[in-house]
Amino acid sequence: MKLEQFIKKVQDYPVIDLESLMVGLKNPQSLKVHISRWQKSGKLIPLKNGLYILANAYRKVEPQEFYIASLLKTPSYVTMEKALEYHDMIPEAVAVYTCVTTKRQGRFETPIGVFDYRHIKTSYFWGYDSVTLNDQTAFVASPEKALLDLIYLKNIKVSQGYLEELRLQNIDDIDLKKLMAYARRFGKPGIKRAAKIIKKFIEAEIAREKKL
């Protein structure tokens, strides 16, 4: 297969899955050889084994980082600080896309971004939604679950000082009933205590803002 034919075949896809491309091919090994050659020449950029994106000069569709995060490890969803940034809950831009997965943890450093995967029990794998960015579907934790995942996975002892340091914003968008329900679902006393502190902090901040 010539490069022009290959590009025409895949340029409508943000990410190229080699396994899917080889389905039905009479000589899949030949495609593998071409893929290796195009990768070495910089025309294809590897994200991980078997998953690629076209180099900038050949792209028709720009791949979205959140979409890539959902593909590098399945199942997974973006959570913790990166999800809080996505929901505009913290002011800082977060460089690493931290995700949780029920599979092994791992880290992928790609030209598109750095994707860090933390293992979580299947019983804690919930509290996320599908989002569509430029027709690319990804999975992102709700603000409430992102907060609780952050506390749980980093073993954070929540205090007013910590919450002030986190610089939460747009706190009106946090559903306190959902936060408490999610904390109970964890079934861990420490998470329940943390959620109560967060709830009290948010209620106090909202009351303070109303007085201003």
N, C-alpha and C positions, 0 to 999 in steps of 0.2 A: 504493500500500500504506500502510495506517495504521500508526502507531508500535506500537500494541498487537499488531497482526498480526505485525509484524516481530519484536518481542521474543519472542512466542510461538514463532516459527519458529527463532530463533537462541539462545535463552537456555540451552539445554543444551550449547552449544559455548563453550569458554573463549575462543577467538579467532574472529573473523568474517572469512572470506576472501571479499571481494566478487566475485572472479572465479568462485568456486564457486557463489555465490548466483545469479549471472546466467545460469548454464547452463539452457537450456530456457525462459527468459522471453521472452515475445512483445515486450515493450517494456523492455529493460534500461536504456535511457537514463532512464526514469522513476524506476527504483530509484536510479540514480546521483544524481539530483536530490534525492531524499529523504535519501539518505545524507549528502550535502553539507549539507542543512538540519539534520539531527539532529546532525551534527558541530559545526556552528556554535552550536547550542543547548546543547551539552555532554552530550547524551544518548549520543553515540558518541565514543569516544576513539581517535584514530588512532595506530597504532604506526609505520606507514609507509604509503606509497601502496597502497591496496587491502587493508590489513590493520587491523582495528579490534577493540576490546573495548567491551563495554557499560559505561556509567557505573555506579558502585557501586549506585545505587538500583535498577537493573534486572538486576543480575547474579544468576544462579542458581548458576553455577560460577565459582570464583575462579581466574583464570589464574595458572599457575606460571611464575616467571621463567626457569627452565631450559628449559621448553617453548617459551616465546616466543623465547629465544635460538636454538633450533633452527629457528624459522620465519622469522626476519628475514633470515637468509642461509642458503641451502641449496646444497651440503652444509656443515655446520659442526659443531663440538663445543666445549663449554666446557673450558677448560684453564688452565694456569698457576696464579696465586694463587687464583682463584675455585674451581677444581677441588680444589686442596689444602685450601681451607676446607671444601668439601663433604665431603671424605674425613676431616675432622677431623685434618689433618696440621699445621695451623698454628693458633695461638690467636686471631689477629685476624680480625674480620669484614672482608670485602673488598667495597667498594661497587660496583666495576665488574665486569660479567660479560665477562671477556676470552675470546674464542673464536678459533679458527683456521678458515680456509676456503680452498678452492682457488680461490675467486673473488676479485674485487677487495676490498681492505681497505675498511673503512668504520666509521662510528660512529653509533649511534642513541640519542638521549637522549629517553626516553619517561617518562610518569608512573609506569610500572611499574618502571623502572630504566634504567641506562646500559649499553649493549651495545657493546663494542669488538671489531672483527673484524680479525685480522691475517692477511695472506696467507701461505700455506705451500705448498710444492711438493706435487704429488699424491703423489710418492714418500714424503713424510713424513706423509701423512694416514692415520694408523692409531693403534692404542693407546687406543681409547676404547670405552665400553660404553653400551648403552641403559639408561636408568633410568626408572622410572615413578613419578610423583609425582601423587597424586590422579587416577589414570587418564590422566595426560598424559605422553607419552613424550618424553624428551629424550636428549641425547648428551653424555657427560662423559668426559674423559680419565681413565685409570687414574692412581693416584698416581705410578707410575713414569714414565709418559709426560708427565704434568703437570710433573714436575720437569725432565725433559729438554727439553720445549718452552720452559719458562721460561729455561733456560740458553741454548738455541739462539737464541730470538727476541730475547732481551735482550742476547745476546753477553756473558754473565757469565763472569768468570774465577773459577772456584770455588776456595775455600780453606776451611780450618777456620773462620776468622773469619766468612766469609760465611754458612756453614751455621749457626753459632751465632747470628748475627744473624737468620737466617730463622726460628729457634726451632721447628724441626721437633719434632713430638710424635707419639705413637703409632707410633713408628718400627718396631715389631715387625710392623706391617701392610704394610710395604714389602717386596716380593718382590725380594731382591737378585739372584737368578738372572734374573728378568725384566728388572730394571733394566739389567744388563750385556748381556743379549740385545738389548734395545731400543737401547742405546748402539751396539752393533755394527751394528745395522740402519741407523742413521743414516749410517754409513760416513764419519764425520768424526773424525779423530784427537783434536780438541779435546773432542768429546762423550765419547769413550771415556775420556780422561784425567779429565774431570769426574766421570764415573760411578764410576771407581776411587776418587776422593777421597771421594765420597758413601758408597760401600760401606765404605771404611775408617773413616770417621767414624761411621757407623751401628753397625758391629761394635764399635767402641771404646765407644760410648755404651751399647750393650746389655750389654757386659762390665762396664762401670762400675756400671750399675744392679743387676746381679746381685750385686755385692760389697756393696751398701748393705744 
